[in-house]
Amino acid sequence: MRNEGGGTARVRISPHLAYGHKGLPSLIPPDALLVVELWLRGIVQTR
């Protein structure tokens, strides 16, 4: 997947890579699948 500046991507993060079966009390339930939408504002090149 190639993304240019200004594009968006929806990323799904499995529970075992995120908060697992502990979750984050009062915020994220145990074994939750996280869905994050990212916005790429631009690409900065470095030397």
Contact map, one row per residue, 1 for C-alpha under 8 A:
11100000000000000000000000000000000000000000000
11110000000000000000000000000000000000000000000
11111011000000000000000000000000000000010000000
01111110000000000000000000000000000000010110000
00111110000000000000000000000000000000011110000
00011111000000000000000000000000000000111100000
00111111100000000000000000000000000000111000000
00100111110000000000000000000000000011110000000
00000011111000000000000000000000000011100000000
00000001111100000000000000000000001111000000000
00000000111110000000000000000000001111000000000
00000000011111000000000000000000111100000000000
00000000001111101100000000000000111100000000000
00000000000111111100000000000001110000000000000
00000000000011111111100000000011110000000000000
00000000000001111111100000000010000000000000000
00000000000011111111000000000000000000000000000
00000000000011111111000000000000110000000000000
00000000000000111111111100010111000000000000000
00000000000000111111111000000111000000000000000
00000000000000110011111000000110000000000000000
00000000000000000011111110001110000000000000000
00000000000000000011111110111111000000000000000
00000000000000000010011111111100000000000000000
00000000000000000000011111111000000000000000000
00000000000000000000000111111000000000000000000
00000000000000000000001111111000000000000000000
00000000000000000010001111111101000000000000000
00000000000000000000011111111111000000000000000
00000000000000000011111100011111000000000000000
00000000000000110011111000001111100000000000000
00000000000001100011001000011111110000000000000
00000000000111100100000000000011111000000000000
00000000000111100100000000000001111100000000000
00000000011110000000000000000000111110000000000
00000000011110000000000000000000011111000000000
00000001111000000000000000000000001111100000000
00000001111000000000000000000000000111110000000
00000111100000000000000000000000000011111000000
00111111000000000000000000000000000001111110000
00001110000000000000000000000000000000111110000
00011100000000000000000000000000000000011111000
00011000000000000000000000000000000000011111100
00000000000000000000000000000000000000000111110
00000000000000000000000000000000000000000011111
00000000000000000000000000000000000000000001111
00000000000000000000000000000000000000000000111
